[in-house]
Amino acid sequence: MKPVIETAAVEGRHIVKNFRLGDTVTEVLKDVSLQVMPGEFVSIMGPSGSGKSTLLYILGGLDTPTGGRVLLNGTDISSFGDEKMSVLRRRNIGFVFQFYNLIPNLNVEENIMLPLLLDGQKMERCTDRLDRILDMVGLSDRRRHTPRELSGGQQQRVAIARALIGNPGILFADEPTGNLDTKAGADIMSLLREINRSTGQTIIMVTHSPEAAKSSSRIITVRDGSIV
């Protein structure tokens, strides 16, 4: 019997990213290749300007490479148009950003449900899923609160719940503790670690914090546009 070869959750092949300003070309990523397998929790680290966030955005389909390819579960997404990529992000990818990106006039559950509503799903059909997600992130008693009534750590929990509500194959997090104090940041990393452990959620996180990176199972270091 032949061994089963597992397909990578996300794979970058020879990714290049250049920015042009007039006659000047800046190389941000230089022939970067990597694989993240299903269920991994990977941290991407590096100094400011190293290209780590650009790499995350390209892997998550928020940016396009100058050269190379990105595969999600074996599917090459490099040539996807805007509409097809938008559908892919809503249904297969979750994003968590440093500054939460919540809608101020929507309450917690409305913010969480937004990706499903944009995908044409009915809120009343997803109440069980919403209840499970709220319980997972510890916000069942805050479901009717608006973002201004929450702490920074609670707002980031809402952002994580919103990213997970569509049951994505991959969760991308860009400096998820960067806008939080030490205690709140540690709580968020504990939550992400527990989500990865209990559900097998694949997580790829950019961080500058060695403490945050300790929560992951593998660290990829980027320096001057290359993996080192």
Backbone as CSV, one residue per row, in Angstrom:
resi,resn,N_x,N_y,N_z,CA_x,CA_y,CA_z,C_x,C_y,C_z
1,MET,0.842,-1.196,0.000,0.000,0.000,0.000,0.882,1.252,0.000
2,LYS,0.576,2.168,-0.923,1.346,3.398,-0.995,0.978,4.315,0.169
3,PRO,1.971,5.012,0.733,1.670,5.942,1.817,0.827,7.108,1.311
4,VAL,-0.089,7.606,2.172,-0.917,8.754,1.822,-0.101,10.031,2.010
5,ILE,0.008,10.816,0.955,0.748,12.071,1.011,-0.244,13.205,1.271
6,GLU,-0.117,13.858,2.409,-1.055,14.908,2.792,-0.778,16.180,2.004
7,THR,-1.853,16.804,1.525,-1.729,18.059,0.795,-1.560,19.208,1.771
8,ALA,-0.655,20.120,1.462,-0.442,21.289,2.319,-1.690,22.151,2.364
9,ALA,-1.977,22.709,3.539,-3.093,23.646,3.659,-2.807,24.894,2.829
10,VAL,-1.582,25.356,2.872,-1.158,26.477,2.031,0.301,26.263,1.658
11,GLU,0.604,26.583,0.418,1.969,26.426,-0.081,2.328,27.624,-0.946
12,GLY,3.482,28.177,-0.680,4.029,29.225,-1.532,5.208,28.679,-2.312
13,ARG,5.202,28.889,-3.630,6.272,28.387,-4.480,6.984,29.542,-5.159
14,HIS,8.212,29.784,-4.734,9.099,30.768,-5.373,8.417,32.142,-5.471
15,ILE,7.867,32.589,-4.347,7.144,33.869,-4.326,8.123,35.038,-4.397
16,VAL,7.830,35.935,-5.312,8.578,37.188,-5.469,7.584,38.337,-5.382
17,LYS,7.956,39.384,-4.664,7.117,40.581,-4.618,8.004,41.808,-4.735
18,ASN,7.751,42.590,-5.793,8.485,43.830,-6.024,7.522,45.012,-6.006
19,PHE,7.992,46.134,-5.524,7.256,47.394,-5.609,8.066,48.374,-6.436
20,ARG,7.388,49.037,-7.361,8.063,50.000,-8.240,7.603,51.417,-7.923
21,LEU,8.535,52.312,-7.750,8.259,53.734,-7.590,9.145,54.490,-8.564
22,GLY,8.535,54.921,-9.677,9.318,55.533,-10.739,10.244,54.502,-11.348
23,ASP,11.527,54.822,-11.376,12.515,53.891,-11.920,13.109,52.969,-10.858
24,THR,12.655,53.124,-9.627,13.220,52.341,-8.530,12.351,51.121,-8.235
25,VAL,12.964,49.945,-8.211,12.273,48.707,-7.888,12.793,48.192,-6.549
26,THR,11.884,47.975,-5.614,12.241,47.452,-4.306,11.802,45.997,-4.209
27,GLU,12.741,45.121,-3.911,12.436,43.699,-3.745,11.996,43.458,-2.303
28,VAL,10.733,43.099,-2.126,10.207,42.853,-0.784,10.303,41.380,-0.422
29,LEU,9.975,40.495,-1.357,10.120,39.054,-1.166,10.951,38.481,-2.297
30,LYS,11.899,37.608,-1.947,12.864,37.108,-2.916,12.842,35.578,-2.952
31,ASP,12.073,35.010,-3.875,12.071,33.569,-4.102,11.761,32.797,-2.811
32,VAL,10.617,33.112,-2.208,10.217,32.488,-0.946,9.352,31.260,-1.228
33,SER,9.733,30.127,-0.667,8.942,28.891,-0.758,8.715,28.346,0.638
34,LEU,7.485,27.888,0.900,7.166,27.303,2.199,5.889,26.491,2.102
35,GLN,5.715,25.591,3.051,4.498,24.788,3.181,4.011,24.848,4.613
36,VAL,2.692,24.938,4.773,2.062,24.807,6.085,1.035,23.687,5.965
37,MET,1.176,22.673,6.810,0.310,21.507,6.727,-0.965,21.717,7.547
38,PRO,-2.036,20.990,7.223,-3.285,21.112,7.984,-3.061,20.868,9.474
39,GLY,-3.632,21.749,10.304,-3.528,21.611,11.746,-2.310,22.260,12.359
40,GLU,-1.401,22.782,11.556,-0.223,23.458,12.105,-0.589,24.838,12.635
41,PHE,0.163,25.300,13.603,0.107,26.674,14.103,1.501,27.249,13.880
42,VAL,1.625,28.086,12.869,2.928,28.589,12.429,3.023,30.094,12.693
43,SER,4.141,30.514,13.258,4.429,31.933,13.425,5.466,32.367,12.395
44,ILE,5.222,33.510,11.762,6.195,34.131,10.866,6.756,35.351,11.591
45,MET,8.065,35.337,11.808,8.719,36.408,12.553,9.775,37.078,11.687
46,GLY,10.151,38.286,12.103,11.195,39.012,11.411,11.149,40.473,11.791
47,PRO,12.229,41.204,11.555,12.248,42.638,11.885,11.297,43.426,10.987
48,SER,11.019,44.664,11.391,10.176,45.538,10.582,10.781,45.709,9.194
49,GLY,9.929,45.610,8.177,10.401,45.745,6.809,10.986,44.494,6.211
50,SER,10.883,43.364,6.925,11.479,42.119,6.427,10.630,41.463,5.342
51,GLY,9.333,41.840,5.275,8.449,41.236,4.277,7.471,40.227,4.851
52,LYS,7.438,40.086,6.177,6.613,39.036,6.782,5.117,39.292,6.591
53,SER,4.663,40.540,6.743,3.239,40.825,6.547,2.856,40.720,5.080
54,THR,3.734,41.164,4.201,3.480,41.010,2.765,3.324,39.548,2.399
55,LEU,4.172,38.704,2.967,4.070,37.253,2.723,2.725,36.727,3.208
56,LEU,2.290,37.163,4.397,1.005,36.703,4.929,-0.139,37.107,4.008
57,TYR,-0.130,38.346,3.534,-1.213,38.832,2.674,-1.232,38.090,1.338
58,ILE,-0.075,37.752,0.822,-0.031,36.993,-0.435,-0.545,35.573,-0.217
59,LEU,-0.139,34.930,0.862,-0.618,33.577,1.147,-2.126,33.551,1.355
60,GLY,-2.669,34.651,1.917,-4.098,34.723,2.179,-4.921,35.325,1.068
61,GLY,-4.293,35.646,-0.055,-5.028,36.156,-1.200,-5.426,37.610,-1.108
62,LEU,-4.858,38.368,-0.148,-5.132,39.797,-0.053,-4.200,40.614,-0.939
63,ASP,-3.135,40.004,-1.387,-2.170,40.658,-2.282,-1.725,39.626,-3.309
64,THR,-1.230,40.097,-4.420,-0.776,39.193,-5.479,0.739,39.265,-5.612
65,PRO,1.381,38.139,-5.868,2.835,38.155,-6.015,3.250,38.686,-7.379
66,THR,4.440,39.221,-7.455,5.019,39.597,-8.746,5.397,38.346,-9.525
67,GLY,5.815,37.329,-8.813,6.148,36.049,-9.427,5.937,34.931,-8.440
68,GLY,5.822,33.716,-8.939,5.587,32.568,-8.081,4.115,32.230,-7.966
69,ARG,3.817,31.209,-7.164,2.437,30.714,-7.054,2.073,30.454,-5.602
70,VAL,0.773,30.534,-5.329,0.214,30.188,-4.021,-0.838,29.109,-4.234
71,LEU,-0.759,28.030,-3.460,-1.729,26.946,-3.533,-2.420,26.791,-2.188
72,LEU,-3.747,26.758,-2.199,-4.541,26.465,-1.017,-5.163,25.088,-1.192
73,ASN,-4.790,24.166,-0.310,-5.265,22.780,-0.416,-5.036,22.211,-1.813
74,GLY,-3.908,22.565,-2.399,-3.527,22.037,-3.701,-4.065,22.801,-4.888
75,THR,-4.926,23.804,-4.653,-5.496,24.597,-5.743,-4.697,25.875,-5.938
76,ASP,-4.227,26.082,-7.145,-3.445,27.271,-7.469,-4.391,28.474,-7.555
77,ILE,-4.236,29.434,-6.622,-5.112,30.604,-6.592,-4.462,31.819,-7.249
78,SER,-3.279,31.639,-7.803,-2.511,32.777,-8.314,-3.226,33.509,-9.444
79,SER,-4.037,32.783,-10.214,-4.690,33.403,-11.369,-6.160,33.734,-11.104
80,PHE,-6.626,33.600,-9.855,-8.013,33.896,-9.542,-8.308,35.390,-9.749
81,GLY,-9.455,35.687,-10.345,-9.898,37.066,-10.469,-10.446,37.578,-9.148
82,ASP,-10.795,38.887,-9.107,-11.230,39.510,-7.872,-12.480,38.845,-7.295
83,GLU,-13.457,38.546,-8.144,-14.717,37.977,-7.659,-14.501,36.572,-7.097
84,LYS,-13.768,35.750,-7.826,-13.512,34.388,-7.372,-12.682,34.392,-6.090
85,MET,-11.718,35.308,-6.004,-10.896,35.401,-4.806,-11.715,35.877,-3.612
86,SER,-12.641,36.799,-3.859,-13.500,37.295,-2.775,-14.349,36.172,-2.193
87,VAL,-14.906,35.336,-3.058,-15.702,34.193,-2.595,-14.823,33.222,-1.812
88,LEU,-13.620,32.974,-2.309,-12.689,32.064,-1.632,-12.363,32.563,-0.236
89,ARG,-12.094,33.872,-0.109,-11.758,34.420,1.205,-12.936,34.313,2.167
90,ARG,-14.148,34.561,1.695,-15.315,34.494,2.575,-15.572,33.074,3.061
91,ARG,-15.305,32.075,2.227,-15.711,30.704,2.541,-14.579,29.807,3.040
92,ASN,-13.340,30.172,2.770,-12.252,29.249,3.079,-11.127,29.843,3.919
93,ILE,-11.163,31.159,4.140,-10.056,31.825,4.817,-10.609,32.766,5.881
94,GLY,-9.963,32.784,7.044,-10.304,33.753,8.084,-9.130,34.675,8.337
95,PHE,-9.425,35.949,8.618,-8.371,36.936,8.872,-8.602,37.614,10.215
96,VAL,-7.516,37.807,10.964,-7.528,38.584,12.197,-6.419,39.620,12.073
97,PHE,-6.768,40.893,12.317,-5.803,41.967,12.157,-5.495,42.631,13.505
98,GLN,-4.464,43.433,13.524,-4.010,44.068,14.757,-5.065,45.000,15.350
99,PHE,-5.807,45.712,14.484,-6.729,46.739,14.964,-8.198,46.314,14.866
100,TYR,-8.462,45.018,14.881,-9.792,44.425,15.042,-10.695,44.604,13.813
101,ASN,-10.782,45.828,13.263,-11.614,46.100,12.074,-13.078,45.729,12.287
102,LEU,-13.615,46.059,13.453,-15.024,45.817,13.739,-15.872,47.001,13.263
103,ILE,-17.160,46.740,13.002,-18.086,47.795,12.597,-18.660,48.420,13.865
104,PRO,-18.415,49.717,14.125,-18.765,50.308,15.422,-20.245,50.240,15.779
105,ASN,-21.141,50.370,14.796,-22.566,50.428,15.103,-23.249,49.058,15.053
106,LEU,-22.466,47.989,14.895,-23.003,46.631,14.977,-22.606,46.018,16.314
107,ASN,-23.490,45.203,16.879,-23.134,44.554,18.136,-22.245,43.337,17.877
108,VAL,-21.895,42.655,18.951,-20.942,41.551,18.853,-21.412,40.479,17.884
109,GLU,-22.637,40.001,18.058,-23.084,38.902,17.210,-23.266,39.353,15.761
110,GLU,-23.642,40.607,15.541,-23.780,41.113,14.174,-22.420,41.215,13.497
111,ASN,-21.401,41.658,14.242,-20.046,41.701,13.688,-19.551,40.306,13.343
112,ILE,-19.831,39.351,14.213,-19.372,37.987,13.971,-20.044,37.386,12.746
113,MET,-21.330,37.661,12.587,-22.107,37.051,11.508,-21.898,37.732,10.153
114,LEU,-21.230,38.863,10.124,-21.119,39.652,8.897,-20.619,38.857,7.695
115,PRO,-19.554,38.040,7.812,-19.093,37.293,6.628,-20.158,36.359,6.055
116,LEU,-20.956,35.730,6.927,-22.005,34.828,6.444,-23.128,35.603,5.774
117,LEU,-23.471,36.762,6.338,-24.522,37.584,5.738,-24.092,38.091,4.369
118,LEU,-22.817,38.475,4.242,-22.301,38.925,2.946,-22.292,37.790,1.932
119,ASP,-22.241,36.560,2.437,-22.250,35.383,1.561,-23.675,34.909,1.266
120,GLY,-24.664,35.680,1.713,-26.049,35.378,1.395,-26.733,34.414,2.336
121,GLN,-26.111,34.082,3.474,-26.731,33.163,4.410,-27.644,33.914,5.383
122,LYS,-28.642,33.224,5.893,-29.602,33.818,6.814,-29.118,33.656,8.253
123,MET,-29.193,34.749,9.012,-28.678,34.734,10.377,-29.411,33.720,11.242
124,GLU,-30.745,33.583,11.054,-31.514,32.679,11.903,-31.148,31.217,11.676
125,ARG,-30.527,30.905,10.543,-30.128,29.533,10.261,-28.765,29.181,10.859
126,CYS,-28.096,30.163,11.421,-26.721,29.953,11.901,-26.601,30.216,13.395
127,THR,-27.731,30.213,14.120,-27.688,30.564,15.537,-26.895,29.552,16.361
128,ASP,-27.004,28.264,16.022,-26.247,27.256,16.768,-24.744,27.461,16.586
129,ARG,-24.343,27.733,15.356,-22.928,27.975,15.093,-22.452,29.231,15.823
130,LEU,-23.279,30.271,15.807,-22.936,31.507,16.507,-22.778,31.260,18.000
131,ASP,-23.705,30.502,18.596,-23.622,30.212,20.031,-22.338,29.464,20.374
132,ARG,-21.949,28.500,19.524,-20.719,27.731,19.784,-19.491,28.626,19.708
133,ILE,-19.460,29.502,18.716,-18.315,30.399,18.554,-18.221,31.382,19.716
134,LEU,-19.367,31.943,20.126,-19.378,32.870,21.257,-18.879,32.187,22.520
135,ASP,-19.282,30.951,22.727,-18.821,30.203,23.891,-17.326,29.922,23.794
136,MET,-16.849,29.598,22.606,-15.441,29.298,22.408,-14.556,30.490,22.776
137,VAL,-14.986,31.709,22.392,-14.155,32.895,22.647,-14.530,33.587,23.950
138,GLY,-15.470,33.024,24.706,-15.801,33.558,26.016,-16.583,34.851,26.002
139,LEU,-17.480,35.011,25.033,-18.236,36.267,24.919,-19.744,36.054,24.875
140,SER,-20.205,34.937,25.394,-21.642,34.665,25.352,-22.446,35.742,26.084
141,ASP,-21.856,36.337,27.115,-22.563,37.354,27.895,-22.350,38.763,27.343
142,ARG,-21.679,38.874,26.194,-21.422,40.191,25.602,-22.024,40.310,24.198
143,ARG,-22.880,39.408,23.826,-23.346,39.309,22.448,-24.099,40.544,21.979
144,ARG,-24.730,41.295,22.890,-25.496,42.476,22.493,-24.709,43.766,22.650
145,HIS,-23.465,43.670,23.084,-22.647,44.865,23.273,-22.041,45.319,21.942
146,THR,-21.813,46.617,21.822,-21.112,47.169,20.660,-19.619,47.252,20.973
147,PRO,-18.772,47.403,19.954,-17.326,47.427,20.193,-16.884,48.477,21.217
148,ARG,-17.533,49.641,21.252,-17.121,50.688,22.186,-17.370,50.299,23.647
149,GLU,-18.174,49.263,23.856,-18.460,48.797,25.208,-17.544,47.645,25.627
150,LEU,-16.568,47.325,24.797,-15.673,46.200,25.054,-14.245,46.674,25.247
151,SER,-13.466,45.895,25.969,-12.029,46.142,26.067,-11.339,45.746,24.766
152,GLY,-10.068,46.115,24.636,-9.316,45.737,23.443,-9.229,44.236,23.278
153,GLY,-8.986,43.521,24.379,-8.906,42.069,24.305,-10.225,41.440,23.888
154,GLN,-11.337,41.987,24.387,-12.650,41.470,23.998,-12.938,41.758,22.527
155,GLN,-12.533,42.939,22.054,-12.727,43.251,20.637,-11.938,42.282,19.757
156,GLN,-10.737,41.921,20.185,-9.956,40.976,19.388,-10.593,39.593,19.415
157,ARG,-11.240,39.235,20.508,-11.973,37.973,20.566,-13.140,37.975,19.582
158,VAL,-13.814,39.117,19.452,-14.880,39.237,18.455,-14.305,39.040,17.056
159,ALA,-13.137,39.662,16.797,-12.510,39.538,15.480,-12.130,38.087,15.189
160,ILE,-11.656,37.373,16.203,-11.319,35.955,16.024,-12.585,35.149,15.741
161,ALA,-13.659,35.428,16.485,-14.922,34.730,16.258,-15.442,34.988,14.853
162,ARG,-15.345,36.227,14.395,-15.785,36.569,13.036,-14.969,35.797,12.004
163,ALA,-13.673,35.662,12.246,-12.820,34.940,11.306,-13.142,33.452,11.269
164,LEU,-13.669,32.920,12.371,-13.928,31.484,12.472,-15.343,31.083,12.104
165,ILE,-16.263,32.044,12.026,-17.684,31.711,11.882,-17.965,30.934,10.594
166,GLY,-17.180,31.164,9.560,-17.387,30.462,8.300,-16.675,29.131,8.209
167,ASN,-16.113,28.671,9.341,-15.378,27.399,9.384,-14.267,27.359,8.330
168,PRO,-13.346,28.334,8.378,-12.314,28.421,7.339,-11.285,27.313,7.445
169,GLY,-10.677,26.988,6.320,-9.604,26.020,6.333,-8.357,26.564,7.001
170,ILE,-8.134,27.876,6.848,-6.929,28.510,7.379,-7.307,29.820,8.054
171,LEU,-6.714,30.072,9.211,-6.851,31.346,9.902,-5.531,32.096,9.807
172,PHE,-5.569,33.291,9.210,-4.394,34.150,9.118,-4.524,35.263,10.159
173,ALA,-3.476,35.503,10.919,-3.495,36.532,11.952,-2.273,37.430,11.795
174,ASP,-2.516,38.726,11.645,-1.431,39.699,11.465,-1.271,40.509,12.742
175,GLU,-0.240,40.207,13.518,0.053,40.880,14.783,-1.191,40.948,15.679
176,PRO,-1.809,39.815,16.003,-3.069,39.851,16.748,-2.954,40.403,18.160
177,THR,-1.731,40.475,18.706,-1.547,41.034,20.048,-0.868,42.394,20.015
178,GLY,-0.633,42.916,18.828,0.162,44.139,18.695,-0.467,45.374,19.287
179,ASN,-1.794,45.385,19.468,-2.484,46.553,20.005,-2.992,46.305,21.422
180,LEU,-2.471,45.269,22.091,-2.968,44.874,23.402,-1.871,44.958,24.454
181,ASP,-2.306,45.115,25.718,-1.332,45.069,26.797,-0.878,43.624,27.017
182,THR,0.084,43.456,27.889,0.711,42.143,28.067,-0.293,41.081,28.492
183,LYS,-1.156,41.402,29.465,-2.137,40.430,29.959,-3.138,40.057,28.873
184,ALA,-3.709,41.064,28.197,-4.689,40.775,27.150,-4.044,40.010,25.999
185,GLY,-2.809,40.370,25.660,-2.099,39.668,24.593,-1.870,38.202,24.928
186,ALA,-1.485,37.933,26.183,-1.274,36.551,26.607,-2.579,35.759,26.560
187,ASP,-3.690,36.420,26.918,-4.994,35.745,26.872,-5.381,35.394,25.427
188,ILE,-5.101,36.302,24.493,-5.421,36.037,23.086,-4.583,34.878,22.563
189,MET,-3.318,34.832,22.923,-2.471,33.732,22.458,-2.924,32.415,23.079
190,SER,-3.352,32.443,24.333,-3.875,31.242,24.960,-5.129,30.752,24.232
191,LEU,-5.974,31.697,23.811,-7.184,31.341,23.069,-6.829,30.717,21.726
192,LEU,-5.915,31.326,20.984,-5.529,30.782,19.681,-4.905,29.399,19.825
193,ARG,-4.095,29.235,20.854,-3.469,27.929,21.080,-4.524,26.872,21.387
194,GLU,-5.541,27.229,22.186,-6.596,26.286,22.527,-7.461,25.962,21.309
195,ILE,-7.747,26.971,20.472,-8.508,26.729,19.245,-7.758,25.747,18.346
196,ASN,-6.453,25.967,18.196,-5.635,25.061,17.388,-5.622,23.655,17.979
197,ARG,-5.486,23.556,19.294,-5.391,22.249,19.950,-6.720,21.492,19.897
198,SER,-7.824,22.191,20.164,-9.101,21.501,20.320,-9.825,21.255,19.006
199,THR,-9.588,22.099,17.998,-10.314,21.962,16.730,-9.440,21.568,15.559
200,GLY,-8.102,21.634,15.727,-7.212,21.346,14.603,-7.164,22.461,13.583
201,GLN,-7.604,23.666,13.978,-7.598,24.803,13.064,-6.173,25.159,12.639
202,THR,-5.946,25.248,11.340,-4.661,25.702,10.823,-4.543,27.202,11.045
203,ILE,-3.437,27.651,11.636,-3.235,29.063,11.941,-1.862,29.491,11.438
204,ILE,-1.837,30.604,10.717,-0.574,31.230,10.301,-0.587,32.649,10.844
205,MET,0.382,32.970,11.672,0.397,34.237,12.390,1.698,34.988,12.160
206,VAL,1.576,36.278,11.873,2.737,37.167,11.851,2.835,37.839,13.212
207,THR,4.016,37.831,13.799,4.220,38.500,15.071,5.665,38.960,15.191
208,HIS,5.853,40.046,15.952,7.218,40.470,16.279,7.580,40.053,17.698
209,SER,6.620,39.401,18.386,6.793,39.070,19.795,7.281,37.637,19.978
210,PRO,8.468,37.448,20.538,8.933,36.089,20.828,7.999,35.349,21.789
211,GLU,7.396,36.079,22.729,6.480,35.451,23.669,5.248,34.902,22.951
212,ALA,4.693,35.702,22.030,3.536,35.240,21.269,3.901,34.037,20.404
213,ALA,5.082,34.081,19.811,5.498,32.997,18.908,5.658,31.673,19.631
214,LYS,5.886,31.710,20.945,6.037,30.476,21.706,4.760,29.635,21.692
215,SER,3.618,30.270,21.406,2.357,29.532,21.365,2.232,28.661,20.128
216,SER,3.030,28.939,19.118,2.930,28.195,17.860,3.773,26.928,17.922
217,SER,3.538,26.057,16.945,4.279,24.804,16.885,5.529,24.913,16.012
218,ARG,5.604,25.986,15.214,6.759,26.169,14.331,6.940,27.650,14.043
219,ILE,8.177,28.084,13.968,8.482,29.487,13.682,9.265,29.584,12.382
220,ILE,8.776,30.446,11.481,9.483,30.745,10.232,10.019,32.157,10.345
221,THR,11.299,32.332,10.141,11.917,33.643,10.263,12.200,34.230,8.874
222,VAL,11.743,35.454,8.677,11.958,36.173,7.415,12.879,37.356,7.678
223,ARG,13.894,37.479,6.842,14.821,38.605,6.974,15.220,39.061,5.574
224,ASP,15.057,40.352,5.335,15.417,40.939,4.023,14.743,40.218,2.862
225,GLY,13.494,39.821,3.084,12.710,39.244,1.994,12.934,37.765,1.738
226,SER,13.696,37.100,2.600,13.973,35.678,2.414,13.745,34.931,3.716
227,ILE,13.440,33.651,3.612,13.329,32.799,4.791,14.732,32.368,5.210
228,VAL,15.014,32.544,6.504,16.339,32.174,7.019,16.197,31.110,8.090
